[in-house]
Amino acid sequence: MTLKIKFACLALIIILISSCAVKKPQAIKVVKLTETTKSWNGDLLPAYPEGNPKITVLKITIPPKTTLHKHYHPVINSGILLKGKLKVVDIDGNILYLKAGDVIVELVNKIHYGVNEGNKPVEIVVFYAGTEDLPITVLEKD
């Protein structure tokens, strides 16, 4: 075997060994999306209710050009907008504009509603921390 062939074989072996080597895993990355004691309009969050805890997670799709019913939540909840843009309005006229990736800490026991003013559906995942005996949403009575 010539010296060139020996070096070529050695180079090939090194390449094969290095490609089979165990790769170090990437570091886990943690990004805090929100941490607060207040809802989006500045109201302090209430104490958690007494009773057996119940966690509810909903993925809500709001069609284009849709206004949600006025409602309130008797439990603490927070969501992250996955797609689209959403306008949220409270009973006092405060407005919050959300885009994909934004987090909302919702109002508790205060009437509000959302509006999808765009031409594409809005998707939001909302996490509710309540109890077995409480609804997560109550519609305003007309």
N, C-alpha and C positions, 0 to 999 in steps of 0.2 A: 504494500500500500504506500502510495506516495505521501509525502508530507502534506501536500495541499488537501488530499482526500482525508487524512487524519484530522487536520484542523477543521475541515468542513463538517466531519462527523462529530467532533467535539463541540463545535458551535451549535449544531442541530440538537445534540443532547442537552446542552445548557438551555437552549430555547424551550425545549419540551419540559425540562424540569421546572423552569421558572413559570411556565404557563400552568403547570399543575400545582404550584405552590399554594398553600392556604393563604387566602387574602385576608388581611385584617379587616374586621367589620367596621363600617362607618359608625361614627359616634351618634348616639341618639340625640335628637334635637328637640327641645321643649320650648314652645313659644306661648307665653301667657297671653291669651286673647282679651281677657278682661278680669278685673278684680275690683269690686266696688261694694259699697254699702248703700248705694243709691240707684234708683231707676234712671232711665235716660233723661227725664225732665228735672232731675235733681231731688225728687222726693226720697226720703229715707225709706229703705225697705223695712217692712214690719217683721216682728218675731215670727218664727215658724209656728204654725198652728199645732195644738195638742192633738194626739191621736196616732194611729198607726200610719207611718210614712208610706206614701205612694209616689213613685216617680213615673212620669209619663213623658215619652218622647214622640213628637209628631213631625212628619215631613209634610208641609203644607204647600200646595201649588195654587197660586192665584193667577187666573187668566188675565190676559191683557185688557186694559181699560175697565178694570173691575174695582169697585169700592166695597170693602167689607162692611158688615153690619156693625153698628156701634155696640161695644161690649166692654166687659171688665173681667179681670182675673182675680179670684179670691186667694190665689196662691202665687208664690214667687216663681218667676220663670225667666228664661234667657234663651236667645236664639242666635243663629248665625245664618246670614243670607247667602245662599249658595249660587243663585242665578238671578239676574235682573236688577231692577231698582225698585225700591219701595218707599213710599211716603207714609209716615205715621203721624197722626194728629191726635192730641188729647183734648179733653172737654174745655180746657182753658185756651185753646188755640196754639199751644206749643207744637212745633213741627220738627220732626227728625227725618232726614233723608238718608236712606241706606243704599249701599251698592254691594255687589257680590264681595264676600269676604268680611263684611262689617258684622259686628256683634251688637245685639241689643239686649239690655236688661230692662224687661218690660215693667209697665206700671202695675201696681197691685191695688185693687179696689178703686180704680179710677177709670171712668169711661174714656175710650179711645177707639180709633179705627185705623185701618191701613188702606192705601190706595196704590194700585198698580197703574200708573199713568202711561206706561210704555206699550210697545207693540209685541212684546215677548212675555211668556209666562214668568212669574217670579217663583222661586223655590226657596223656602226657609225651613230649617230644622229648629224646633223649639223644645226645650227641656223644662218640664214643670215639676216643682218640688212641693207636693201637697200632702194630703192625707186621704185615707179611703173614703171618708164621708164628705169631702168637699169636691164640687165640680171644678174643672180647670178654667172654664170660660162660662160667663153668663151674658146672654144677649140683653141689651137695653130694651125695656118695654116701651112700646110706642105710645 
